[in-house]
Amino acid sequence: MKTAALFTNGRSQAVRIPKELEFEGVAEVEISREGDALVLRPARKSWASFADAPKADADFMQERSDIVEDGRVVL
């Protein structure tokens, strides 16, 4: 098991995560307490960020035909 030193950053306690345990491509984590352990997880994006996602091209799925299987009720 790896260990890491705690240090003070301003008025907060901080820990430097060892290189081999780093979260690649993650800029923010959620932190929770589970018993005597602190658990870090990559922060989930909110639904608000969905609006910021790249939009589909204007011709996206233009050539797709509607497929209705036999025996299925069309709503």
C-alpha positions as CSV (number, residue, x, y, z in Angstrom):
1,M,0.0,0.0,0.0
2,K,1.3,3.4,-0.9
3,T,1.5,6.2,1.6
4,A,1.5,10.0,1.1
5,A,2.3,12.9,3.3
6,L,-0.3,15.5,4.4
7,F,0.5,19.2,4.3
8,T,-1.2,22.4,4.9
9,N,-2.3,24.6,2.0
10,G,-3.7,27.9,3.3
11,R,-6.3,26.8,5.9
12,S,-6.9,23.4,4.3
13,Q,-5.2,20.0,4.7
14,A,-3.9,18.6,1.4
15,V,-2.3,15.4,0.1
16,R,-0.1,14.9,-2.9
17,I,-1.2,11.9,-4.9
18,P,1.7,9.7,-6.0
19,K,2.3,9.6,-9.8
20,E,1.3,5.9,-10.2
21,L,-2.1,6.6,-8.6
22,E,-2.9,9.9,-10.4
23,F,-6.3,10.4,-12.1
24,E,-5.4,10.8,-15.8
25,G,-7.3,13.5,-17.5
26,V,-9.3,14.5,-14.4
27,A,-9.2,18.0,-13.1
28,E,-11.8,17.7,-10.3
29,V,-12.7,14.9,-7.8
30,E,-15.6,14.3,-5.5
31,I,-14.5,13.4,-1.9
32,S,-16.5,11.5,0.7
33,R,-15.9,9.9,4.1
34,E,-16.6,6.2,4.4
35,G,-15.8,5.2,8.0
36,D,-12.3,6.3,8.7
37,A,-11.4,6.5,5.0
38,L,-11.6,9.4,2.6
39,V,-12.6,8.3,-0.9
40,L,-11.8,10.3,-4.1
41,R,-13.8,9.7,-7.3
42,P,-13.6,11.6,-10.6
43,A,-16.3,14.4,-10.5
44,R,-19.3,13.6,-12.6
45,K,-20.3,16.1,-15.2
46,S,-23.7,17.9,-14.5
47,W,-26.5,17.9,-17.0
48,A,-25.8,21.6,-17.5
49,S,-22.5,20.6,-19.2
50,F,-24.6,18.7,-21.8
51,A,-25.5,22.0,-23.4
52,D,-21.8,22.8,-23.8
53,A,-21.1,19.6,-25.8
54,P,-20.4,19.9,-29.5
55,K,-23.5,19.9,-31.7
56,A,-24.2,17.3,-34.4
57,D,-23.6,18.3,-38.0
58,A,-26.7,19.5,-39.9
59,D,-26.6,16.4,-42.1
60,F,-26.4,14.0,-39.1
61,M,-28.6,10.9,-39.9
62,Q,-30.1,12.4,-43.0
63,E,-29.8,9.1,-44.9
64,R,-31.2,7.0,-42.2
65,S,-34.6,5.5,-43.0
66,D,-37.3,4.7,-40.4
67,I,-37.2,1.0,-39.6
68,V,-40.3,-0.5,-38.1
69,E,-40.1,-4.2,-37.5
70,D,-43.1,-6.4,-38.5
71,G,-45.3,-7.3,-35.6
72,R,-44.4,-4.2,-33.6
73,V,-47.1,-1.6,-32.7
74,V,-46.3,1.8,-34.1
75,L,-47.0,4.4,-31.4
